[in-house]
């Protein structure tokens, strides 16, 4: 190899490029690949670091190596990875002169790693590409495709923190492309970032929107619909979630997904049972089962408010432990407001499997945030629910999209009770007036003109 390289160095400048390229082809075509990586390293090191080779020849030869690798001159995947990594290491000190070739090599290596499901490694390789180079012009549309790809790869390994950094870069230039595939991939990344960031309502809406896109494969659309339902279930209970649940509940395709049962119970404000929650928990991804911390103030409030309760049957839990736990507790609290006119702290704690103080704290927070209508009587340790009919459009009717027959029996029992009391009172007053009139004890009033 040294002798052949010495011969190439003695050639004229215009003949060096073809000579080195021919030597590369010869090395890559050998049946015995035991010394291929070492020989390629010597060739690349010579053309890059020898001053008498020249930059033009160096670029020409490295570009030829990139072309040969792209055309499959090396079949062994591990050997390809070794050659690409070694070549990138050699040209790194002079990367400014070989930016285009280095970028192409990184794309090739990222493709190999992605096929091997080495998601984070593939993303890191792409991160090494310089998109702000003064040596070459890169269109925003090309940058966007790479940024979206990096986000997708990082999310496969659930690295949502770093993925969000590149998502923000993509969001700033997404307007630069009209390519439908790139835009759809960006929207999917948008939904997944919201999912990982626990912005579940936002994620559910975006997943549901994508599930209607005809260009996406049917199986993928079904998967997105399931993801939308999952995020809607995990979202904070309240009017906004009810609207999203209503939209999903009315989707005819939802009846075919495994989580339809919990979707329907959530929408119809039915209390969820432990067995149903356990089945749903099995469909969740690791980030959706993340532990949540209870603030010291909430823990203190829960313990202080429960000091006067001396009952071995009372739960000792001072708050939800996971995202799912919190979503289910808040839902059951909201559902209980449709069943009861009022409930004691102790009773609500038993329903939610919390200490009475923790149950009061959860109700207080939901009332403060406008997600639950009611008042708290701390003297009598009661939560008084205000389930007026005026809230039906916001809570159970999905933003006024129309009545749902199944939901009619679930809403506003307090209003129905109040209306019945008015009817009974009016009927009793009418009966008394009639009786007094018959006895002559009531005289008709005269009107003055």
C-alpha positions as a Python dict, from the first residue, in 0.01 Angstrom:
ca = {
    (1, 'X'): (0, 0, 0),
    (2, 'X'): (284, 241, 83),
    (3, 'X'): (445, 179, -256),
    (4, 'X'): (120, 246, -443),
    (5, 'X'): (64, 566, -249),
    (6, 'X'): (418, 681, -326),
    (7, 'X'): (352, 622, -696),
    (8, 'X'): (33, 831, -678),
    (9, 'X'): (223, 1115, -508),
    (10, 'X'): (472, 1129, -796),
    (11, 'X'): (198, 1182, -1055),
    (12, 'X'): (94, 1517, -1188),
    (13, 'X'): (-179, 1707, -1005),
    (14, 'X'): (-451, 1629, -1261),
    (15, 'X'): (-366, 1255, -1255),
    (16, 'X'): (-361, 1214, -878),
    (17, 'X'): (-738, 1217, -837),
    (18, 'X'): (-812, 929, -1081),
    (19, 'X'): (-514, 733, -941),
    (20, 'X'): (-635, 753, -580),
    (21, 'X'): (-993, 679, -688),
    (22, 'X'): (-871, 370, -873),
    (23, 'X'): (-680, 260, -565),
    (24, 'X'): (-996, 300, -355),
    (25, 'X'): (-1195, 85, -595),
    (26, 'X'): (-926, -181, -586),
    (27, 'X'): (-922, -192, -205),
    (28, 'X'): (-1301, -211, -174),
    (29, 'X'): (-1323, -486, -437),
    (30, 'X'): (-1095, -728, -251),
    (31, 'X'): (-1258, -1055, -140),
    (32, 'X'): (-1049, -1046, 178),
    (33, 'X'): (-1175, -755, 388),
    (34, 'X'): (-952, -809, 690),
    (35, 'X'): (-732, -506, 609),
    (36, 'X'): (-992, -295, 424),
    (37, 'X'): (-1053, -50, 708),
    (38, 'X'): (-683, 4, 768),
    (39, 'X'): (-605, 55, 397),
    (40, 'X'): (-893, 301, 353),
    (41, 'X'): (-768, 488, 660),
    (42, 'X'): (-418, 520, 509),
    (43, 'X'): (-556, 647, 176),
    (44, 'X'): (-789, 903, 334),
    (45, 'X'): (-523, 1018, 581),
    (46, 'X'): (-280, 1069, 293),
    (47, 'X'): (-511, 1275, 71),
    (48, 'X'): (-640, 1485, 359),
    (49, 'X'): (-322, 1554, 550),
    (50, 'X'): (-49, 1549, 281),
    (51, 'X'): (13, 1908, 167),
    (52, 'X'): (133, 1806, -180),
    (53, 'X'): (-197, 1628, -262),
    (54, 'X'): (-411, 1939, -268),
    (55, 'X'): (-764, 2022, -150),
    (56, 'X'): (-927, 1968, -491),
    (57, 'X'): (-787, 1616, -520),
    (58, 'X'): (-876, 1544, -158),
    (59, 'X'): (-1239, 1641, -207),
    (60, 'X'): (-1256, 1444, -530),
    (61, 'X'): (-1127, 1124, -369),
    (62, 'X'): (-1343, 1151, -55),
    (63, 'X'): (-1647, 1214, -277),
    (64, 'X'): (-1556, 898, -472),
    (65, 'X'): (-1541, 700, -147),
    (66, 'X'): (-1883, 834, -49),
    (67, 'X'): (-2024, 731, -389),
    (68, 'X'): (-1878, 379, -371),
    (69, 'X'): (-2021, 326, -23),
    (70, 'X'): (-2362, 454, -133),
    (71, 'X'): (-2364, 213, -427),
    (72, 'X'): (-2300, -85, -201),
    (73, 'X'): (-1933, -153, -270),
    (74, 'X'): (-1918, -290, 87),
    (75, 'X'): (-2189, -541, 179),
    (76, 'X'): (-2087, -603, 536),
    (77, 'X'): (-2276, -355, 756),
    (78, 'X'): (-2022, -355, 1038),
    (79, 'X'): (-1743, -289, 790),
    (80, 'X'): (-1941, 2, 643),
    (81, 'X'): (-1986, 153, 989),
    (82, 'X'): (-1616, 110, 1064),
    (83, 'X'): (-1505, 280, 741),
    (84, 'X'): (-1750, 570, 778),
    (85, 'X'): (-1659, 633, 1142),
    (86, 'X'): (-1289, 620, 1065),
    (87, 'X'): (-1323, 851, 765),
    (88, 'X'): (-1521, 1104, 967),
    (89, 'X'): (-1254, 1097, 1239),
    (90, 'X'): (-976, 1159, 986),
    (91, 'X'): (-1143, 1456, 813),
    (92, 'X'): (-1277, 1612, 1134),
    (93, 'X'): (-974, 1844, 1190),
    (94, 'X'): (-1031, 1984, 840),
    (95, 'X'): (-1411, 1955, 843),
    (96, 'X'): (-1457, 2303, 695),
    (97, 'X'): (-1301, 2181, 370),
    (98, 'X'): (-1504, 1856, 360),
    (99, 'X'): (-1843, 1960, 499),
    (100, 'X'): (-2051, 1828, 212),
    (101, 'X'): (-1878, 1489, 204),
    (102, 'X'): (-1897, 1458, 584),
    (103, 'X'): (-2270, 1537, 579),
    (104, 'X'): (-2333, 1264, 320),
    (105, 'X'): (-2132, 1013, 523),
    (106, 'X'): (-2335, 1103, 833),
    (107, 'X'): (-2660, 1043, 645),
    (108, 'X'): (-2533, 702, 535),
    (109, 'X'): (-2428, 608, 888),
    (110, 'X'): (-2760, 735, 1031),
    (111, 'X'): (-2949, 514, 783),
    (112, 'X'): (-2752, 209, 897),
    (113, 'X'): (-2806, 285, 1267),
    (114, 'X'): (-3176, 352, 1216),
    (115, 'X'): (-3217, 16, 1040),
    (116, 'X'): (-3053, -142, 1345),
    (117, 'X'): (-3297, 52, 1570),
    (118, 'X'): (-3012, 242, 1734),
    (119, 'X'): (-3232, 550, 1752),
    (120, 'X'): (-3028, 776, 1979),
    (121, 'X'): (-2699, 695, 1804),
    (122, 'X'): (-2856, 775, 1467),
    (123, 'X'): (-2988, 1105, 1603),
    (124, 'X'): (-2648, 1202, 1744),
    (125, 'X'): (-2483, 1135, 1408),
    (126, 'X'): (-2731, 1371, 1237),
    (127, 'X'): (-2679, 1633, 1507),
    (128, 'X'): (-2315, 1651, 1399),
    (129, 'X'): (-2410, 1804, 1063),
    (130, 'X'): (-2333, 2176, 1043),
    (131, 'X'): (-2643, 2352, 906),
    (132, 'X'): (-2509, 2704, 955),
    (133, 'X'): (-2203, 2664, 734),
    (134, 'X'): (-2066, 2957, 539),
    (135, 'X'): (-1908, 2717, 291),
    (136, 'X'): (-2232, 2578, 147),
    (137, 'X'): (-2590, 2692, 123),
    (138, 'X'): (-2857, 2472, 282),
    (139, 'X'): (-3225, 2538, 213),
    (140, 'X'): (-3463, 2567, 508),
    (141, 'X'): (-3673, 2283, 364),
    (142, 'X'): (-3369, 2052, 381),
    (143, 'X'): (-3292, 2161, 737),
    (144, 'X'): (-3653, 2097, 834),
    (145, 'X'): (-3645, 1738, 706),
    (146, 'X'): (-3333, 1663, 912),
    (147, 'X'): (-3467, 1835, 1225),
    (148, 'X'): (-3792, 1639, 1203),
    (149, 'X'): (-3597, 1317, 1155),
    (150, 'X'): (-3383, 1392, 1462),
    (151, 'X'): (-3696, 1458, 1670),
    (152, 'X'): (-3853, 1135, 1553),
    (153, 'X'): (-3541, 931, 1635),
    (154, 'X'): (-3503, 1087, 1982),
    (155, 'X'): (-3867, 1022, 2065),
    (156, 'X'): (-3824, 655, 1974),
    (157, 'X'): (-3586, 636, 2271),
    (158, 'X'): (-3813, 865, 2476),
    (159, 'X'): (-3556, 1144, 2497),
    (160, 'X'): (-3823, 1413, 2494),
    (161, 'X'): (-3603, 1687, 2645),
    (162, 'X'): (-3349, 1694, 2363),
    (163, 'X'): (-3621, 1621, 2107),
    (164, 'X'): (-3802, 1937, 2209),
    (165, 'X'): (-3490, 2144, 2134),
    (166, 'X'): (-3485, 2026, 1772),
    (167, 'X'): (-3864, 2044, 1750),
    (168, 'X'): (-3843, 2415, 1834),
    (169, 'X'): (-3586, 2461, 1556),
    (170, 'X'): (-3817, 2282, 1314),
    (171, 'X'): (-4117, 2489, 1425),
    (172, 'X'): (-3937, 2810, 1335),
    (173, 'X'): (-3890, 2706, 969),
    (174, 'X'): (-4187, 2475, 908),
    (175, 'X'): (-4343, 2743, 689),
    (176, 'X'): (-4057, 2703, 441),
    (177, 'X'): (-4185, 2378, 290),
    (178, 'X'): (-4492, 2266, 101),
    (179, 'X'): (-4389, 1900, 102),
    (180, 'X'): (-4691, 1714, 236),
    (181, 'X'): (-4491, 1425, 384),
    (182, 'X'): (-4260, 1655, 578),
    (183, 'X'): (-4551, 1859, 712),
    (184, 'X'): (-4733, 1545, 829),
    (185, 'X'): (-4419, 1415, 999),
    (186, 'X'): (-4380, 1751, 1173),
    (187, 'X'): (-4742, 1742, 1295),
    (188, 'X'): (-4691, 1392, 1429),
    (189, 'X'): (-4379, 1509, 1614),
    (190, 'X'): (-4585, 1800, 1745),
    (191, 'X'): (-4844, 1561, 1887),
    (192, 'X'): (-4582, 1334, 2039),
    (193, 'X'): (-4393, 1625, 2199),
    (194, 'X'): (-4721, 1740, 2359),
    (195, 'X'): (-4779, 1382, 2477),
    (196, 'X'): (-4433, 1356, 2636),
    (197, 'X'): (-4470, 1702, 2790),
    (198, 'X'): (-4796, 1590, 2955),
    (199, 'X'): (-4999, 1841, 2756),
    (200, 'X'): (-5249, 1564, 2704),
    (201, 'X'): (-5545, 1768, 2579),
    (202, 'X'): (-5332, 1929, 2310),
    (203, 'X'): (-5182, 1592, 2215),
    (204, 'X'): (-5524, 1426, 2195),
    (205, 'X'): (-5657, 1693, 1959),
    (206, 'X'): (-5353, 1665, 1731),
    (207, 'X'): (-5354, 1285, 1725),
    (208, 'X'): (-5725, 1288, 1642),
    (209, 'X'): (-5672, 1539, 1362),
    (210, 'X'): (-5398, 1322, 1208),
    (211, 'X'): (-5615, 1011, 1230),
    (212, 'X'): (-5834, 1158, 953),
    (213, 'X'): (-5550, 1221, 704),
    (214, 'X'): (-5598, 995, 403),
    (215, 'X'): (-5229, 988, 304),
    (216, 'X'): (-5143, 803, 624),
    (217, 'X'): (-5167, 425, 628),
    (218, 'X'): (-5491, 287, 777),
    (219, 'X'): (-5309, 97, 1051),
    (220, 'X'): (-5119, 413, 1151),
    (221, 'X'): (-5440, 614, 1159),
    (222, 'X'): (-5594, 356, 1392),
    (223, 'X'): (-5286, 382, 1612),
    (224, 'X'): (-5321, 762, 1622),
    (225, 'X'): (-5687, 732, 1718),
    (226, 'X'): (-5589, 505, 2008),
    (227, 'X'): (-5321, 755, 2110),
    (228, 'X'): (-5580, 1035, 2103),
    (229, 'X'): (-5812, 837, 2333),
    (230, 'X'): (-5526, 756, 2571),
    (231, 'X'): (-5420, 1121, 2597),
    (232, 'X'): (-5780, 1236, 2644),
    (233, 'X'): (-5824, 991, 2932),
    (234, 'X'): (-5502, 1111, 3096),
    (235, 'X'): (-5591, 1480, 3059),
    (236, 'X'): (-5708, 1686, 3359),
    (237, 'X'): (-6080, 1640, 3423),
    (238, 'X'): (-6297, 1937, 3335),
    (239, 'X'): (-6497, 2104, 3055),
    (240, 'X'): (-6208, 2109, 2806),
    (241, 'X'): (-6146, 1739, 2842),
    (242, 'X'): (-6519, 1670, 2811),
    (243, 'X'): (-6522, 1843, 2474),
    (244, 'X'): (-6231, 1631, 2349),
    (245, 'X'): (-6389, 1314, 2487),
    (246, 'X'): (-6715, 1406, 2315),
    (247, 'X'): (-6541, 1447, 1981),
    (248, 'X'): (-6374, 1106, 2018),
    (249, 'X'): (-6689, 938, 2147),
    (250, 'X'): (-6880, 1052, 1839),
    (251, 'X'): (-6610, 914, 1607),
    (252, 'X'): (-6755, 594, 1458),
    (253, 'X'): (-6410, 433, 1445),
    (254, 'X'): (-6365, 461, 1822),
    (255, 'X'): (-6598, 166, 1886),
    (256, 'X'): (-6338, -69, 1735),
    (257, 'X'): (-6045, 25, 1958),
    (258, 'X'): (-5960, -170, 2277),
    (259, 'X'): (-5991, 134, 2502),
    (260, 'X'): (-6344, 227, 2391),
    (261, 'X'): (-6496, 107, 2719),
    (262, 'X'): (-6299, 351, 2932),
    (263, 'X'): (-6361, 628, 2675),
    (264, 'X'): (-6737, 581, 2697),
    (265, 'X'): (-6732, 570, 3078),
    (266, 'X'): (-6523, 884, 3091),
    (267, 'X'): (-6754, 1070, 2853),
    (268, 'X'): (-7073, 954, 3026),
    (269, 'X'): (-6932, 1051, 3367),
    (270, 'X'): (-6941, 700, 3509),
    (271, 'X'): (-6715, 617, 3800),
    (272, 'X'): (-6420, 399, 3697),
    (273, 'X'): (-6349, 77, 3882),
    (274, 'X'): (-6002, -58, 3974),
    (275, 'X'): (-6021, -353, 3731),
    (276, 'X'): (-6097, -122, 3438),
    (277, 'X'): (-5810, 108, 3535),
    (278, 'X'): (-5572, -189, 3558),
    (279, 'X'): (-5662, -305, 3206),
    (280, 'X'): (-5614, 46, 3068),
    (281, 'X'): (-5282, 83, 3248),
    (282, 'X'): (-5145, -208, 3045),
    (283, 'X'): (-5185, -6, 2723),
    (284, 'X'): (-4980, 292, 2843),
    (285, 'X'): (-4623, 381, 2748),
    (286, 'X'): (-4354, 435, 3013),
    (287, 'X'): (-4372, 816, 3005),
    (288, 'X'): (-4748, 797, 3060),
    (289, 'X'): (-4687, 603, 3380),
    (290, 'X'): (-4446, 861, 3517),
    (291, 'X'): (-4448, 918, 3891),
    (292, 'X'): (-4565, 1256, 4013),
    (293, 'X'): (-4447, 1428, 4329),
    (294, 'X'): (-4681, 1561, 4595),
    (295, 'X'): (-4588, 1908, 4714),
    (296, 'X'): (-4498, 1950, 5078),
    (297, 'X'): (-4789, 2194, 5126),
    (298, 'X'): (-5041, 1944, 4989),
    (299, 'X'): (-4897, 1664, 5200),
    (300, 'X'): (-4916, 1882, 5510),
    (301, 'X'): (-5274, 1990, 5433),
    (302, 'X'): (-5378, 1631, 5378),
    (303, 'X'): (-5228, 1513, 5705),
    (304, 'X'): (-5354, 1804, 5918),
    (305, 'X'): (-5710, 1779, 5788),
    (306, 'X'): (-5710, 1406, 5863),
    (307, 'X'): (-5580, 1419, 6220),
    (308, 'X'): (-5925, 1405, 6374),
    (309, 'X'): (-6030, 1095, 6180),
    (310, 'X'): (-5975, 783, 6387),
    (311, 'X'): (-6077, 499, 6161),
    (312, 'X'): (-5860, 207, 6055),
    (313, 'X'): (-6054, 180, 5729),
    (314, 'X'): (-5952, 529, 5617),
    (315, 'X'): (-5691, 534, 5339),
    (316, 'X'): (-5346, 664, 5422),
    (317, 'X'): (-5272, 791, 5069),
    (318, 'X'): (-5209, 1164, 5059),
    (319, 'X'): (-5232, 1207, 4682),
    (320, 'X'): (-5209, 1041, 4341),
    (321, 'X'): (-4881, 869, 4260),
    (322, 'X'): (-4890, 859, 3878),
    (323, 'X'): (-5034, 1058, 3589),
    (324, 'X'): (-5301, 790, 3538),
    (325, 'X'): (-5377, 784, 3909),
    (326, 'X'): (-5439, 1158, 3913),
    (327, 'X'): (-5652, 1150, 3596),
    (328, 'X'): (-5875, 873, 3735),
    (329, 'X'): (-5915, 1040, 4075),
    (330, 'X'): (-6010, 1371, 3919),
    (331, 'X'): (-6254, 1199, 3686),
    (332, 'X'): (-6420, 1007, 3971),
    (333, 'X'): (-6446, 1330, 4170),
    (334, 'X'): (-6613, 1502, 3875),
    (335, 'X'): (-6840, 1200, 3820),
    (336, 'X'): (-6942, 1201, 4188),
    (337, 'X'): (-7059, 1562, 4147),
    (338, 'X'): (-7317, 1431, 3896),
    (339, 'X'): (-7440, 1169, 4143),
    (340, 'X'): (-7439, 1348, 4479),
    (341, 'X'): (-7565, 1688, 4587),
    (342, 'X'): (-7294, 1691, 4853),
    (343, 'X'): (-7042, 1456, 5008),
    (344, 'X'): (-6832, 1453, 5323),
    (345, 'X'): (-6455, 1468, 5314),
    (346, 'X'): (-6452, 1119, 5464),
    (347, 'X'): (-6690, 983, 5200),
    (348, 'X'): (-6499, 1141, 4914),
    (349, 'X'): (-6174, 1005, 5055),
    (350, 'X'): (-6323, 655, 5060),
    (351, 'X'): (-6439, 697, 4700),
    (352, 'X'): (-6099, 819, 4577),
    (353, 'X'): (-5885, 601, 4809),
    (354, 'X'): (-5734, 910, 4971),
    (355, 'X'): (-5723, 1055, 5318),
    (356, 'X'): (-6015, 1295, 5381),
    (357, 'X'): (-5770, 1587, 5382),
    (358, 'X'): (-5618, 1484, 5049),
    (359, 'X'): (-5965, 1445, 4898),
    (360, 'X'): (-6053, 1797, 5015),
    (361, 'X'): (-5727, 1930, 4867),
    (362, 'X'): (-5800, 1775, 4528),
    (363, 'X'): (-6155, 1913, 4526),
    (364, 'X'): (-6031, 2256, 4629),
    (365, 'X'): (-5777, 2268, 4348),
    (366, 'X'): (-6034, 2164, 4087),
    (367, 'X'): (-6278, 2428, 4213),
    (368, 'X'): (-6007, 2695, 4206),
    (369, 'X'): (-5914, 2602, 3847),
    (370, 'X'): (-6276, 2612, 3729),
    (371, 'X'): (-6285, 2239, 3653),
    (372, 'X'): (-6543, 2160, 3922),
    (373, 'X'): (-6840, 2370, 4031),
    (374, 'X'): (-6904, 2362, 4400),
    (375, 'X'): (-6820, 2501, 4742),
    (376, 'X'): (-6644, 2361, 5048),
    (377, 'X'): (-6787, 2381, 5401),
    (378, 'X'): (-6489, 2318, 5626),
    (379, 'X'): (-6694, 2349, 5946),
    (380, 'X'): (-6924, 2060, 5856),
    (381, 'X'): (-6652, 1896, 5640),
    (382, 'X'): (-6876, 1891, 5334),
    (383, 'X'): (-6827, 1951, 4964),
    (384, 'X'): (-7142, 2098, 4809),
    (385, 'X'): (-7170, 2037, 4436),
    (386, 'X'): (-7331, 2287, 4199),
    (387, 'X'): (-7429, 2074, 3901),
    (388, 'X'): (-7654, 2320, 3719),
    (389, 'X'): (-7792, 2250, 3373),
    (390, 'X'): (-7606, 2554, 3244),
    (391, 'X'): (-7287, 2349, 3257),
    (392, 'X'): (-7412, 2067, 3036),
    (393, 'X'): (-7291, 2223, 2716),
    (394, 'X'): (-6944, 2272, 2860),
    (395, 'X'): (-6914, 1945, 3047),
    (396, 'X'): (-7118, 1672, 2885),
    (397, 'X'): (-7223, 1795, 2544),
    (398, 'X'): (-6885, 1845, 2380),
    (399, 'X'): (-6910, 2214, 2309),
    (400, 'X'): (-7274, 2216, 2197),
    (401, 'X'): (-7234, 1962, 1919),
    (402, 'X'): (-7574, 1821, 2000),
    (403, 'X'): (-7743, 1596, 2252),
    (404, 'X'): (-7625, 1241, 2306),
    (405, 'X'): (-7908, 1013, 2399),
    (406, 'X'): (-7696, 799, 2631),
    (407, 'X'): (-7579, 1105, 2824),
    (408, 'X'): (-7922, 1248, 2906),
    (409, 'X'): (-7972, 1045, 3225),
    (410, 'X'): (-7630, 1128, 3364),
    (411, 'X'): (-7642, 1505, 3403),
    (412, 'X'): (-7768, 1760, 3656),
    (413, 'X'): (-7960, 1552, 3915),
    (414, 'X'): (-7951, 1854, 4147),
    (415, 'X'): (-8134, 2067, 3890),
    (416, 'X'): (-8398, 1797, 3839),
    (417, 'X'): (-8449, 1776, 4214),
    (418, 'X'): (-8477, 2155, 4240),
    (419, 'X'): (-8733, 2167, 3957),
    (420, 'X'): (-8941, 1898, 4127),
    (421, 'X'): (-8939, 2092, 4453),
    (422, 'X'): (-9065, 2403, 4272),
    (423, 'X'): (-9346, 2203, 4110),
    (424, 'X'): (-9450, 2052, 4442),
    (425, 'X'): (-9442, 2390, 4617),
    (426, 'X'): (-9649, 2554, 4343),
    (427, 'X'): (-9900, 2268, 4354),
    (428, 'X'): (-9931, 2296, 4732),
    (429, 'X'): (-9982, 2674, 4713),
    (430, 'X'): (-10253, 2625, 4450),
    (431, 'X'): (-10425, 2366, 4671),
    (432, 'X'): (-10421, 2598, 4975),
    (433, 'X'): (-10560, 2890, 4772),
    (434, 'X'): (-10840, 2672, 4636),
    (435, 'X'): (-10928, 2547, 4985),
    (436, 'X'): (-10938, 2898, 5129),
    (437, 'X'): (-11154, 3016, 4843),
    (438, 'X'): (-11405, 2735, 4900),
    (439, 'X'): (-11432, 2827, 5271),
    (440, 'X'): (-11489, 3190, 5184),
    (441, 'X'): (-11179, 3295, 5364),
    (442, 'X'): (-11018, 3445, 5060),
    (443, 'X'): (-11169, 3736, 4876),
    (444, 'X'): (-11076, 3821, 4519),
    (445, 'X'): (-10870, 4138, 4493),
    (446, 'X'): (-11012, 4429, 4305),
    (447, 'X'): (-10807, 4619, 4055),
    (448, 'X'): (-10800, 4999, 4060),
    (449, 'X'): (-10816, 5166, 3724),
}
